[in-house]
Amino acid sequence: MTLIEAELLKRFQQNARAWSVSVAEPFETETSVIAFGLRKDQPVVLKVIKQTDDEWQAGEFLAAFAENGVVRVYEQMPGAVLVERLRPGNSLAELALSGRDEEATDILAGVMQRMSACSGTSQFEFWPTLHDWAKGFERYLTSGDEKIARSVVVAGQRAYLDLCGSQGEPRLLHGDLQHYNVLFDSHRGWLAIDPKGVIGELEYEVGAALRNPYENPELFISRSTIERRLEQFTNKLNLSYERTLRWGFAQAVLSAIWLIEDGFAVDEMTPALRLAEVTGSMLAAE
């Protein structure tokens, strides 16, 4: 066991003891250690984040939504969170992939609507903003990497910064609200998990949904699907269609940049870049 693994196990055990959780065998994801368990006969999920990244404050962000469209938080601290276990816990991706994307999109919009009820501003100064996330473009442009065409990165950056500078009402956003982060509970319905947490206008929140489910990119890069999804989101949430489309384009480029930064292979066939190509052409035609 490496020093990092030993420290992670120690943190996991400390949280389980401190929060009086009896856990089954934990399992790992790329970013965390997770275990199902019980606390006073209440089914729970304990999640411990491996390192300081955009999930580190997930518990704080979930708690800030005050159960509006999100999983219930029992305990949280930087790097760890204890939440209710959702049953059966199937993701919204299953619905979209089974040919019911219109229904899945409506559900996602409903979750966004419920989460948008959180509008307190007292903690905004301590939380990341969309302006902070914009730094990814400059990092890439100065990195020397050429996997993404410079013209595409510059166009994405220009759109992103323009949108940042003309935002509507800022609010706490999930930041990665897509099909795999919305699960079903037989008692509470569809609920969001695993927020990145960012402050910005609601139009931004739609972007992650436009490039998912990633298992079937042919679904979401279809122009007809993009247009139909945008109409559903903007009509239900009373958003600007044009701004939502522009955010979708800029985010698709930024998403590809983040993939490269995380060590994934990226080329012109990467789904996010294919989405950027289609949404970029839609913007050019306007």
Backbone as a ProteinNet text record, in pm:
[ID]
protein_1_A
[PRIMARY]
MTLIEAELLKRFQQNARAWSVSVAEPFETETSVIAFGLRKDQPVVLKVIKQTDDEWQAGEFLAAFAENGVVRVYEQMPGAVLVERLRPGNSLAELALSGRDEEATDILAGVMQRMSACSGTSQFEFWPTLHDWAKGFERYLTSGDEKIARSVVVAGQRAYLDLCGSQGEPRLLHGDLQHYNVLFDSHRGWLAIDPKGVIGELEYEVGAALRNPYENPELFISRSTIERRLEQFTNKLNLSYERTLRWGFAQAVLSAIWLIEDGFAVDEMTPALRLAEVTGSMLAAE
[TERTIARY]
84.6	0	88.2	60.9	138.2	99	181.2	151.8	18.7	-8	-134.6	-252.6	-241.1	-348.5	-372.9	-263.7	-275.9	-345.3	-312	-373.8	-521.8	-555.5	-694.8	-775.7	-720.1	-788.5	-808.3	-707.4	-717.3	-829.8	-838	-944.7	-1080.8	-1089.9	-1216.1	-1261.1	-1171.8	-1204.6	-1239.3	-1168.9	-1197.3	-1337.2	-1375.8	-1510.3	-1617.4	-1594.1	-1692	-1713.7	-1604.3	-1616.6	-1683.4	-1639.4	-1692.3	-1841.4	-1886.5	-2027.8	-2108.4	-2048.4	-2117.1	-2179.2	-2098.7	-2146	-2081.5	-2163.4	-2112.1	-2118.5	-2003.2	-1996.8	-1966.2	-2014.2	-1978.5	-1845.7	-1802.2	-1675	-1675.3	-1582.7	-1579.1	-1526.9	-1562.3	-1510.6	-1457.9	-1369.4	-1305.7	-1360.1	-1365.1	-1385.5	-1256.6	-1255.9	-1135.6	-1104.2	-1208.2	-1186.8	-1214.6	-1271.3	-1314.4	-1321.4	-1344.1	-1375.8	-1518.5	-1600.9	-1742.7	-1781.6	-1872.9	-1923.6	-2069.5	-2150.7	-2286.3	-2277.9	-2371.9	-2366.8	-2494.3	-2488.1	-2602.4	-2559.1	-2648.8	-2631.2	-2764.8	-2768.2	-2893.8	-3003.7	-2970.3	-3063.8	-3104.6	-3042.4	-3071	-2969.8	-3015.1	-2921.1	-2851.5	-2720.3	-2643.2	-2532.6	-2474.1	-2358	-2249.1	-2133	-2017.7	-1923	-1887	-1796.7	-1680.7	-1558.7	-1438.3	-1359.8	-1333.8	-1265.7	-1115.5	-1053.7	-912.7	-820.4	-847.5	-756.4	-833.3	-767.9	-832.9	-857.7	-983.6	-1021.2	-1160.6	-1229.4	-1359.1	-1470.9	-1441	-1539.9	-1516.5	-1407.9	-1364.8	-1472	-1545.7	-1648.9	-1789.4	-1801.1	-1931.8	-2036	-1995.3	-2090.1	-2146.4	-2059.8	-2103.4	-2200.8	-2169.8	-2258.7	-2393.8	-2391.9	-2518.2	-2602.3	-2539.1	-2612.7	-2673.4	-2603.6	-2651.9	-2781.8	-2804.7	-2928.8	-3048.5	-3023.2	-3129.7	-3235.5	-3187.2	-3273.2	-3364.1	-3340.5	-3417.5	-3361.6	-3416.4	-3373.9	-3243.6	-3189.9	-3062.6	-3075.5	-2978.7	-2973.4	-2958.2	-3016.9	-3014.2	-2877.1	-2823.7	-2692.2	-2711.1	-2643	-2646.7	-2524.5	-2409.9	-2285.6	-2198	-2115	-2021.6	-1905.5	-1793.3	-1674	-1589.5	-1491.3	-1408.6	-1347.4	-1376.6	-1320.3	-1402.9	-1517.8	-1600.2	-1745.5	-1836.6	-1979	-2054.5	-2156.6	-2245.9	-2385.6	-2443.4	-2574	-2668.7	-2796.7	-2895.2	-2866.7	-2901.5	-2887	-3015.9	-3003.2	-3119.1	-3146.6	-3272.6	-3311.3	-3425.7	-3416.9	-3311.8	-3182.6	-3184.3	-3062.1	-3016.8	-3105.9	-3067.8	-3055.1	-2963.7	-2937	-3029.8	-3041.8	-3126.6	-3071.1	-2943.4	-2883.9	-2958.7	-3003.4	-3074.5	-3199.7	-3269.4	-3391.7	-3360.2	-3260.4	-3223.4	-3174.3	-3096.1	-3038.4	-3140.7	-3256	-3359.1	-3459.1	-3427.3	-3515.6	-3615	-3596.1	-3690.1	-3619.1	-3543	-3463.3	-3550	-3661.2	-3748.5	-3796.5	-3833.9	-3876.9	-3761	-3642.8	-3524.7	-3489.8	-3501.8	-3471.2	-3568.4	-3695	-3795.2	-3766.2	-3721.1	-3685.8	-3566.6	-3464.7	-3347.1	-3385.5	-3470.9	-3515.6	-3590.3	-3668.2	-3740.6	-3646.9	-3540.4	-3441.1	-3372.2	-3336.2	-3274.4	-3367.6	-3494.8	-3593.5	-3600.8	-3601.6	-3607.6	-3479.4	-3365.5	-3238.7	-3223.8	-3285.7	-3271.9	-3344.2	-3421.4	-3486.8	-3384.9	-3263.3	-3154.7	-3094.9	-3116.2	-3069.1	-2996.6	-2962.6	-2891.4	-2754.9	-2710.3	-2583.8	-2477.3	-2504.8	-2413.7	-2277.1	-2271.1	-2143.9	-2078.3	-2137.1	-2089	-1941.1	-1895.3	-1758.5	-1656.2	-1695.4	-1602.7	-1605.4	-1696.3	-1715.7	-1665.8	-1626.3	-1577	-1686.9	-1644.4	-1737.9	-1707.7	-1797.4	-1773.3	-1650.6	-1623.1	-1501.1	-1377.4	-1381	-1268.1	-1245.6	-1352.5	-1341	-1290.4	-1308.4	-1262.4	-1111.7	-1039.2	-893.2	-844	-929.1	-891	-853.8	-920.9	-889.3	-746.8	-712.4	-579.4	-470.9	-499.3	-401.8	-371.2	-477.1	-456.7	-382.3	-418.9	-356.7	-207.6	-166.5	-25.5	49.3	-21.5	39.6	124.7	97.7	167	100.3	-4.6	-78.1	-155.9	-164.3	-231.5	-341.7	-389.8	-494.6	-626.4	-649.9	-768.7	-722.6	-787.5	-749	-754	-650.7	-643.7	-765.1	-810.8	-926	-1050.4	-1065.2	-1179.9	-1168.3	-1047.6	-1026.2	-1050.2	-998.5	-1016.4	-1164	-1235.5	-1378.9	-1455.1	-1419.4	-1483.1	-1454.7	-1328.5	-1290.4	-1364.2	-1371.6	-1438.2	-1586.3	-1652.7	-1793.8	-1811	-1725.7	-1735.3	-1717.9	-1613.9	-1586.5	-1694.1	-1747.2	-1854.9	-1978.9	-2009.2	-2124	-2101.2	-1978.9	-1947.4	-1970.9	-1932.5	-1941.8	-2081	-2175.8	-2311.8	-2416.3	-2374.6	-2463.6	-2583.5	-2688.3	-2803	-2777.2	-2883.8	-2873.4	-2780.8	-2675	-2588.1	-2654.3	-2628.7	-2683.8	-2589.3	-2611.8	-2533.2	-2581.5	-2489.1	-2518.9	-2452.1	-2506.8	-2445.7	-2310.3	-2306.8	-2182.9	-2154	-2222.4	-2206.7	-2337.2	-2445.6	-2578.9	-2617.7	-2581	-2611.1	-2666.4	-2698.6	-2776.3	-2718.4	-2586	-2524	-2523.3	-2548.9	-2552.3	-2693.3	-2791.7	-2930.1	-2980.8	-3017	-3057.5	-3201.1	-3264.7	-3404.9	-3417.6	-3502.2	-3536.9	-3687.4	-3729	-3871.1	-3955.8	-3895	-3970.3	-3959.2	-3841.9	-3819.2	-3809.1	-3814.5	-3809.4	-3667.1	-3650.6	-3520.7	-3442.7	-3317.2	-3235.5	-3093.4	-3032.4	-2895.5	-2794.8	-2679.2	-2567.8	-2440.7	-2333.4	-2197.3	-2184.4	-2222.5	-2203.5	-2057.2	-2018.6	-1889	-1901.2	-2016.9	-2043.6	-1976.7	-2057.6	-2003.8	-2113.1	-2071.9	-2167.6	-2179.4	-2302.6	-2325.1	-2472.4	-2503.3	-2643.5	-2693.8	-2826.6	-2886.5	-2864.9	-2851.7	-2829.2	-2706.7	-2607.4	-2485.9	-2516.5	-2609.9	-2634.7	-2674.9	-2729.4	-2779.1	-2664.9	-2548.9	-2439.6	-2398.7	-2386	-2342.3	-2442.9	-2571	-2674.7	-2668.4	-2625.5	-2621	-2517.3	-2414.8	-2309.8	-2315.1	-2434.2	-2456.7	-2589.6	-2608	-2517	-2399.8	-2279	-2159.4	-2150.9	-2227.8	-2224.3	-2282.4	-2363.2	-2423.7	-2412.1	-2291.7	-2273.9	-2356.2	-2390.3	-2471.7	-2607.6	-2652.9	-2779	-2764	-2663.3	-2660.4	-2590	-2521.2	-2463.1	-2556.4	-2672.7	-2773.2	-2831.4	-2831.3	-2882.1	-3028	-3106.5	-3247.9	-3262.7	-3176.8	-3180.8	-3138.6	-3032.6	-2984.6	-3095.3	-3159.1	-3263.9	-3382	-3420.5	-3534.4	-3502.3	-3382.6	-3343	-3339.4	-3280.5	-3273.1	-3412.5	-3504.2	-3641.2	-3705.8	-3683.1	-3740	-3684	-3552.1	-3489.3	-3528.9	-3517.9	-3541.5	-3688.1	-3779.1	-3920.7	-3958.5	-3910.7	-3948.6	-3883.9	-3761.5	-3687.4	-3687	-3755.7	-3764.2	-3625.3	-3545.8	-3408.6	-3395.8	-3285.1	-3253.2	-3201.7	-3267.2	-3226	-3086	-3060.9	-2932	-2818	-2836.4	-2731.5	-2706.3	-2811.9	-2796.1	-2719.3	-2749.1	-2676	-2528.8	-2501	-2362.3	-2285.6	-2351.5	-2286.5	-2256.8	-2350.2	-2329.2	-2207.3	-2189.1	-2071.2	-1942.9	-1939.8	-1818.6	-1781.8	-1882.9	-1856.9	-1805.4	-1854	-1807.5	-1657.3	-1611.3	-1467.5	-1391.9	-1442.8	-1376.8	-1374.5	-1480.6	-1485.6	-1374.2	-1348.6	-1239.8	-1104.6	-1090	-966	-946.9	-1053.2	-1044.6	-1009.7	-1063.4	-1029.4	-878.9	-820.5	-676.3	-600	-644.6	-577.6	-586.6	-691.6	-708.8	-640.4	-573.7	-495.8	-566.8	-684.4	-758.2	-716.5	-732.7	-702.7	-813.5	-775	-870.5	-826.7	-923.9	-899.7	-1028.8	-1032.7	-1149.9	-1277.4	-1264.1	-1382	-1430.6	-1362.6	-1407.8	-1547.8	-1643.4	-1782.3	-1799.2	-1725.7	-1740.8	-1703.4	-1598.7	-1556.9	-1653.2	-1711.9	-1812.4	-1935.1	-1971.8	-2082.9	-2047.5	-1923	-1879.4	-1890	-1856.7	-1864.7	-2007.8	-2102.1	-2242.3	-2300.3	-2278.5	-2334	-2268.7	-2139.4	-2071.7	-2133.6	-2170	-2232.8	-2372.8	-2441.2	-2574	-2564.6	-2462.5	-2443.5	-2407.6	-2324.5	-2282.7	-2399.6	-2499.4	-2615	-2717.3	-2703.5	-2802.3	-2786.3
-119.6	0	124.6	218.3	341.5	434.5	537.7	636	704.6	735.1	800.2	709.3	581.9	486.4	469.6	464.9	449.9	570.1	689.9	811.1	816.2	772.8	769.7	672.3	554.3	455.1	508.4	577.1	634.2	736.1	824.3	924.3	858.3	754.7	683.5	624.2	557.8	494.6	598.4	710.3	817.3	873.2	896.2	948.2	847.8	720.9	617.4	612.6	621.8	619.1	745.9	860.8	988.5	1002	944.4	957	831.5	739.2	618.6	536.5	511.8	438.1	300	196.9	62.6	41.2	14.8	10.2	-129.4	-154.3	-276.6	-250.4	-341.7	-328.4	-203.7	-109.7	10.7	-20	67	53.4	188.6	185	306.8	351	481.9	541.6	618.7	688.8	764.9	872.7	924.6	1040.4	1016.2	900.5	885.1	739.2	720.7	589.9	599.5	502.3	505.3	374.4	382.3	259.6	279.9	177.8	176.2	128.8	174.9	135.2	170.6	160.6	192.8	284	375.8	454.5	455.5	389.3	374.7	318.7	214.3	144.6	227	343.5	428	397.1	352.8	327.8	456.9	454.5	573.7	539.3	644.8	631.3	722.7	665.6	743.1	760.2	884.5	913.9	997.5	950.8	1022.5	1053.8	1182.7	1228.1	1203.2	1157.3	1121	1240.4	1349	1462.3	1592.3	1701.9	1832.6	1865.7	1857.5	1889.7	1950	1947.3	2014.3	1939.3	1820.8	1751	1771	1836.8	1844.3	1903.8	2002.7	2069.1	2020.9	1903	1854.2	1850.7	1810.8	1804.7	1941	2042.2	2178.5	2229.3	2201.6	2246.3	2175.8	2043.2	1970.2	2026.6	2050.7	2103.1	2239.4	2319.1	2453.6	2450.4	2342.5	2330.8	2295.5	2263.4	2242.8	2142.7	2032.1	1921.5	1956.5	2071.6	2107.5	2035.7	1920.6	1847.5	1772.1	1763.2	1694.8	1589.6	1498.5	1395.6	1460.7	1399.2	1453.4	1430.5	1535.8	1528.4	1511.5	1410.2	1389.3	1449.6	1433.9	1489.2	1531.8	1632.4	1672.2	1749.3	1738	1813.5	1817.9	1906.1	1907.6	1769.5	1715.9	1587.3	1466.4	1485.4	1370	1413.1	1319.7	1348.9	1219.9	1230.4	1118.1	1158	1079.2	1113.1	994.1	1022.1	915.3	823.3	697.2	604.6	606.3	630.7	634.1	494.7	453.8	321.7	334	272.9	179.8	247.7	380.6	452.2	443.3	407.4	403.1	545.3	564.1	698.3	733.9	862.6	913.4	874.9	839.9	796.9	677.3	586.9	467.5	505	608.1	651.8	709.5	796.5	858.7	755.9	659.3	558.7	456.3	451.3	354.9	413.3	531.3	592	690.6	728.8	820.8	951.4	1004.5	1124	1246	1257.4	1372.8	1372.4	1254.4	1242	1270.3	1218.2	1240	1388.4	1458.2	1601.4	1679.4	1641.5	1707.7	1686.6	1566.5	1537.4	1621.3	1629	1710.5	1856.7	1906.5	2045.3	2064.7	1965	1972.4	1973.8	1893.2	1892.6	2028.6	2085	2218.3	2321.7	2309.9	2404.6	2398.5	2278	2261.7	2313.1	2284.9	2329.6	2481.3	2543	2687.8	2764.5	2693	2759	2806.3	2751.2	2793.9	2920.8	3034	3160.5	3247.7	3190.9	3268.9	3311.9	3430	3483.3	3500.3	3462.8	3492.5	3427.9	3312.4	3240.8	3253.7	3331.2	3335.3	3371.7	3463.7	3511.5	3401.8	3294	3186.4	3072.7	3077.2	2966.2	3001.3	2900.4	2927.9	2986.6	3066.2	3129	3081.3	3112	3078.6	3152.4	3271.3	3342.3	3261.1	3198.8	3115.6	3000.5	2937.7	2821.9	2862.5	2989.3	3037.5	3025.9	3015.6	3009.3	2887.3	2786.6	2667.5	2697.9	2794.7	2830	2883.6	2976.8	3037.2	2934.2	2845.6	2740.2	2658.2	2625.9	2543.1	2618.8	2744.2	2822.9	2845.1	2843.4	2863.5	2733	2619.3	2489.6	2433.2	2479.1	2423.3	2300.3	2252.1	2135.8	2174.7	2082.3	2112.9	2013	1939.8	1840	1906.4	2024.6	2101	2218.7	2238.9	2350	2482.6	2561.9	2689.5	2777.7	2775	2858.1	2819.1	2690.3	2641.9	2688.1	2676.5	2718.9	2868.6	2947.9	3092.9	3130.2	3062.8	3090.3	3053.4	2939	2897.8	2996.3	3040.1	3135.8	3267.8	3315.4	3443.2	3436.5	3328.5	3314.1	3303.8	3224.8	3202.9	3334.5	3410.7	3534.2	3639.4	3642.2	3735.1	3702.8	3574.6	3531.8	3560.5	3536.3	3566.5	3714.2	3799.7	3943.1	4000.4	3920.1	3971.4	3883.7	3814.5	3719.5	3785.7	3704.6	3745.6	3716.2	3689	3668.1	3550.9	3574.1	3463.3	3379	3250.4	3158.9	3041.1	2959.1	2837	2735.8	2686.3	2584.9	2452.8	2344.4	2213.5	2209	2255	2260.4	2139.2	2028.5	1908	1829.6	1901	1840.9	1770.6	1644.5	1562.7	1427.2	1344.4	1223.2	1127.4	1117.1	1022.3	1074.1	1203.2	1262.2	1290.1	1225.1	1233.5	1090.4	1055.2	918.9	917.3	799.5	786.7	721.3	780.7	723	701.2	584.1	549.4	637.9	703.9	791.9	939.4	981.6	1124.9	1163.3	1064.3	1095.3	1111.5	1190.4	1210.9	1317.4	1284.5	1373.1	1381.8	1498.6	1519.9	1479	1431.3	1396.7	1463.8	1457.2	1493.3	1629.6	1737.8	1869.8	1911.7	1985.9	2053.5	2184.7	2251.1	2375.3	2494.6	2584.9	2704.5	2811.1	2936.6	3046.8	3105.5	3114.8	3170.8	3173.1	3214.4	3220.1	3080.3	3064.1	2932.9	2877.4	2964.8	2917.5	2826.1	2851	2768.7	2623	2600.6	2466.6	2365	2410.7	2319.6	2251.3	2313.5	2268.3	2123.8	2077.6	1939.5	1839	1871.8	1781.3	1767.3	1873.4	1869.5	1770.5	1740.5	1648.9	1512.6	1471.8	1342.3	1283.5	1149.3	1049.3	1020.5	1020.9	1006.9	870.7	771.7	637.9	636.3	737.5	742.9	883.2	923.1	1059.2	1086.4	981.6	1003.6	1062.2	1039.3	1098.2	1248.6	1289.3	1430.6	1521.8	1467.3	1556.8	1578.7	1517.2	1540.8	1680.9	1758.1	1895.1	1897.2	1804.7	1802.1	1775.5	1689.6	1661.3	1783.7	1850.6	1971.2	2076.9	2099.1	2200.8	2164.4	2037.1	1995.1	2006.4	1964	1974.8	2120.9	2207.6	2348.5	2409.2	2373.2	2423.9	2376.3	2249.9	2198.5	2271.8	2283.4	2349.5	2495.9	2567.4	2712.1	2745.3	2664.8	2689.1	2661.2	2549.6	2512.3	2604.1	2648.6	2727.5	2876.5	2915.4	3055.7	3115.2	3048	3089.2	3145.9	3214.6	3264	3147.7	3121.9	3013.7	3039.1	3161.9	3192.5	3180.8	3233.3	3224.4	3079.3	3002.3	2861.6	2786.3	2815.3	2753.1	2794.7	2922.4	2970.1	2908.4	2897.2	2829.9	2684.8	2620	2480.4	2463.5	2557	2553.6	2576.6	2683.8	2718.6	2609.4	2553.3	2446.3	2319.7	2291.2	2170.8	2181.2	2300.3	2321.5	2309.6	2374	2368.8	2226.4	2151	2011.9	1930.3	1952.7	1881.8	1921.1	2046.9	2093	2021.2	2012.8	1943.6	1796.5	1733.6	1593.6	1577.8	1668	1663.4	1684	1779.7	1806.4	1687	1608.2	1488.9	1365.7	1382.5	1273.1	1184.5	1225.3	1143.9	1178.8	1081.9	1103.5	1186.9	1286.5	1375.5	1395.8	1383.1	1416.9	1473.3	1493.5	1558.7	1476	1345.3	1260.7	1253.6	1322.7	1328.4	1389.6	1324.8	1372.5	1520.3	1570.5	1712	1802.8	1766.7	1849.4	1835.3	1718.9	1702.1	1787.2	1793.6	1879	2025.2	2062.6	2200.6	2236.2	2142.2	2167.9	2195.3	2113.3	2129.6	2257.9	2280.6	2402.2	2527.6	2517.5	2630.4	2666.1	2564.1	2589.5	2646.3	2604.6	2659.4	2807.8	2845	2985.9	3068	3010.6	3082.1	3108.1	3020.4	3032.2	3133.6	3175.4	3267	3410.2
0	0	0	-91.7	-98.2	15.4	34.4	138.7	111.9	-15.6	-52.1	-22.7	-58.6	-32.1	117.3	194.8	339.6	401.4	353.9	405	369.1	247.8	204.8	289.5	314.1	397.8	539.2	591.5	725.6	732	632.5	628.4	619.6	537.3	520.3	654.6	723	851.2	956.9	956.9	1052.1	1032.1	906.1	878.4	916.4	887.7	922.1	1073.5	1150.2	1296.8	1348.5	1299.7	1348.6	1322.2	1211.3	1173.8	1206.1	1282.2	1331.2	1218.8	1116.5	999.3	995.8	983.7	958.3	807.4	746.8	601.4	550.2	429.6	357.9	287.6	204.7	135.6	46.7	71.1	-12.4	-152.4	-246.6	-382.2	-429	-526.9	-575	-709.6	-728.3	-860.1	-891.6	-1002.5	-1037.1	-934.3	-870.4	-783.5	-635.7	-599.8	-461.3	-418.2	-287.7	-230.2	-178	-213.1	-179.7	-112.3	-15.3	47.6	86	63.3	116.2	260.7	342.6	482.3	554.6	687.3	771.8	884.6	920.4	1042.1	1113.8	1228.1	1302.7	1213.1	1140.7	1050.2	929.1	910.4	793.8	684.4	565.6	455.6	412	405	371.8	272.9	216.6	129.7	183.5	209.1	253.8	136	108.9	-1.7	48.9	22.2	60.4	-66.3	-88.6	-209.6	-196.7	-306	-302	-286.3	-357.2	-352.9	-370.8	-338.5	-349.4	-495.6	-537.3	-674.8	-673.4	-788.2	-794.1	-720.9	-662.4	-581.2	-432	-395.8	-256.2	-164.8	-214.8	-134.9	-171.6	-231.9	-279	-167.7	-47.6	63.6	99.3	99.6	130	23.9	-102.3	-209.5	-203.1	-179.2	-166.7	-53.1	61.2	176.1	146.3	66.2	34.2	-46.3	-119.9	-197.3	-110	16.9	115.2	68.8	9	-34.5	-151.8	-215.8	-334.4	-456.9	-489.5	-608.1	-593.8	-473	-453.1	-343.2	-341.9	-240	-101.9	0	136	199.9	261.1	326	476.3	532.7	677.6	746	684.8	739	621.3	645.9	540.5	599.6	533.5	566.4	439.8	429.7	308.6	282	163	123.9	161	224	262.5	280.8	252.4	268.6	295.8	380.2	410.6	365.4	272.9	216.8	226.3	204	199.6	81	96.6	-15.7	-96.2	-224.8	-312.8	-366	-360.2	-409.4	-508.8	-624.6	-667.7	-713.1	-732.9	-763.8	-908.7	-999.6	-1141.2	-1195.6	-1290.4	-1341.6	-1456.9	-1480.2	-1587.6	-1724.7	-1729.8	-1856.9	-1914.5	-1829.4	-1875.8	-1953.6	-1906.5	-1973.3	-2110.7	-2116.6	-2244.1	-2344.9	-2297.2	-2386.6	-2434.8	-2367.5	-2406.2	-2505.2	-2561.8	-2660.5	-2602.9	-2475.4	-2410	-2372.6	-2466.4	-2437.6	-2409.4	-2476.3	-2450.8	-2306.4	-2258.3	-2118.9	-2023.3	-2057.3	-1973.3	-1965.6	-2078.3	-2081.9	-1994.4	-1998.5	-1915.6	-1767.4	-1732	-1592.8	-1549.2	-1635.6	-1604.2	-1582.7	-1669.5	-1655.4	-1523.6	-1484.4	-1357.9	-1238.4	-1243.9	-1136.4	-1128.8	-1244.2	-1246.8	-1185.6	-1216.8	-1166.4	-1014.5	-959.6	-814.3	-748.2	-809.7	-752.8	-759.1	-857.9	-874.5	-764.4	-681.6	-568.1	-466.1	-472.2	-384.4	-442.7	-374.9	-430.9	-328.7	-212.2	-111.8	-163.1	-124.9	-175.8	-67.9	56.4	165.9	150.5	82.8	72.4	-65.6	-154.5	-291.9	-302	-217.6	-230	-204.2	-139.9	-107.5	-209.4	-303.8	-395.7	-535.9	-615.7	-751.1	-839.3	-934.1	-1028.3	-1170	-1260.5	-1400.7	-1453.3	-1401.3	-1439.6	-1401.5	-1284.5	-1241.4	-1338.8	-1381.7	-1471.5	-1610.1	-1645.2	-1776.4	-1792.1	-1681.6	-1687.7	-1764.9	-1779.2	-1852.8	-1997.3	-2058.5	-2197	-2207.5	-2119	-2124.8	-2092.8	-1997.7	-1967.2	-2091.1	-2165.3	-2284.4	-2393	-2414.4	-2520.9	-2496	-2371	-2339.1	-2314.1	-2327	-2294.9	-2408.5	-2530.9	-2646.5	-2703.9	-2639.7	-2690	-2815.9	-2912.1	-3038.3	-3073.4	-2973	-3000.7	-3041.8	-2990.7	-3028.7	-3113.7	-3226.5	-3314.8	-3239.4	-3255.7	-3184.1	-3214.3	-3338.9	-3375.9	-3296.4	-3268.3	-3191	-3045.7	-2988.8	-2850.2	-2836	-2929.9	-2924.5	-2936.1	-3026.4	-3042.5	-2914.6	-2854.9	-2730.2	-2618.5	-2609.8	-2506	-2523.8	-2648.9	-2675.8	-2635.1	-2673.1	-2638.1	-2486.7	-2422.4	-2277.5	-2202.1	-2235.3	-2163.4	-2188.9	-2310.9	-2341.7	-2258.7	-2248.3	-2168.4	-2019.8	-1972.3	-1832.3	-1801.1	-1895.2	-1871.9	-1885.7	-1931.5	-1952.5	-1884.2	-1778.4	-1711.1	-1645.9	-1632.1	-1554	-1406.8	-1331.8	-1187.2	-1152.9	-1073.9	-1034.5	-926.1	-931.2	-831.5	-819.7	-719.2	-705.7	-808.3	-889.3	-989.4	-951.6	-1001	-982.5	-1052.2	-1176.7	-1251.7	-1337.8	-1311.8	-1393.6	-1391.5	-1416.6	-1403.9	-1533.2	-1541.1	-1658.2	-1613.5	-1710.5	-1688.4	-1584.3	-1577.7	-1485.4	-1342.1	-1324.6	-1191.5	-1142.9	-1204.3	-1158.5	-1141.2	-1017.9	-984.1	-933.5	-946.4	-905.6	-768.8	-686.3	-556.3	-551.4	-506.3	-510	-420.1	-322.3	-232.4	-271.1	-317.3	-340.3	-487.3	-576.3	-718.9	-770	-876.7	-939	-863.6	-828.1	-745.7	-799	-784.1	-829.6	-722.8	-768.4	-681.2	-735.6	-660.6	-703.8	-772.4	-705.1	-767.3	-767.5	-870.2	-869.4	-793.5	-809.6	-739.2	-803.3	-861.3	-925.1	-925.2	-922.1	-921.2	-1061.8	-1111	-1243.7	-1277.6	-1400.5	-1442.6	-1480.2	-1475.7	-1494.4	-1635.5	-1735	-1871.7	-1881.4	-1798.8	-1801.6	-1767.4	-1676.5	-1622.1	-1728.4	-1838.1	-1941.9	-2018.1	-2022.8	-2109.2	-2090.6	-1965.8	-1941.1	-1994.9	-1985.5	-2034.9	-2187	-2256.6	-2402.9	-2455.3	-2377	-2423.9	-2354.1	-2317	-2254.3	-2299	-2281.6	-2225.2	-2320.6	-2267.5	-2350.6	-2417.9	-2368	-2428.2	-2569.3	-2599.6	-2732.7	-2789.7	-2831.1	-2884.1	-3008.4	-3085.5	-3205.5	-3169.5	-3047.5	-3003	-2983.6	-2904.9	-2866.2	-2965.2	-3066.6	-3166.9	-3284.8	-3280.2	-3382.8	-3365.1	-3473.2	-3464.1	-3419.9	-3467.5	-3428.6	-3278.9	-3224	-3080.2	-3001	-3045.7	-2977.2	-2974.6	-3089.3	-3096.9	-3008.3	-3012.7	-2930.4	-2781.6	-2741.4	-2600.9	-2556.8	-2638.3	-2603.4	-2586.3	-2673.7	-2662.4	-2532.7	-2496.5	-2372.1	-2250.7	-2245.5	-2131.2	-2121.9	-2232	-2226.1	-2202.4	-2254.7	-2231.5	-2086.5	-2032.9	-1896	-1792.2	-1820.1	-1722	-1752.9	-1860.9	-1901.8	-1922.8	-2004.5	-2031.3	-2172.5	-2196.1	-2329.7	-2414.5	-2527	-2616.2	-2670.4	-2715	-2776.7	-2676	-2554.5	-2452.5	-2413	-2401.8	-2364.4	-2471.6	-2598.6	-2709.1	-2706.4	-2685	-2681.3	-2565.2	-2449.7	-2336.4	-2371.7	-2439.7	-2477.9	-2566.3	-2661.1	-2748.1	-2668.2	-2589.4	-2514.1	-2414.6	-2349.7	-2252.5	-2318.5	-2436.4	-2506.4	-2533.5	-2572.3	-2594.4	-2462.6	-2358.3	-2227.9	-2172.9	-2197.6	-2153	-2216.2	-2345.2	-2413.1	-2354	-2317.9	-2253.6	-2120.5	-2043.3	-1913	-1931	-2034.9	-2061	-2082.1	-2160.4	-2184.8	-2054.6	-1974.6	-1847.3	-1752.8	-1766.9	-1682.5	-1739.8	-1853.9	-1908.7	-2008.9	-2056.6	-2152.8	-2296.2	-2384	-2525.4	-2588.9	-2665.5	-2731.9	-2876	-2969	-3109.6	-3166.2	-3297.7	-3357.5	-3344.6	-3313.1	-3296.7	-3152.9	-3062.4	-2923.6	-2920.1	-2852.6	-2856	-2822.3	-2723.8	-2687.7	-2803.9	-2876.3	-2989.8	-3107.2	-3123.1	-3227.8	-3195.7	-3067.6	-3027.2	-3050.7	-3020.1	-3043.2	-3190.7	-3277.3	-3420.9	-3464.5	-3414.9	-3454.3	-3395.3	-3266.2	-3203.8	-3259.3	-3293.4	-3355.6	-3490.1	-3567.4	-3697.3	-3680.9	-3573.2	-3545.1	-3511.5	-3435.5	-3400.4	-3524.1	-3610.4	-3732.4	-3824.7	-3818.9	-3908.8	-3859	-3734	-3678.4	-3733.1
[MASK]
++++++++++++++++++++++++++++++++++++++++++++++++++++++++++++++++++++++++++++++++++++++++++++++++++++++++++++++++++++++++++++++++++++++++++++++++++++++++++++++++++++++++++++++++++++++++++++++++++++++++++++++++++++++++++++++++++++++++++++++++++++++++++++++++++++++++++++++++++++++++++++++

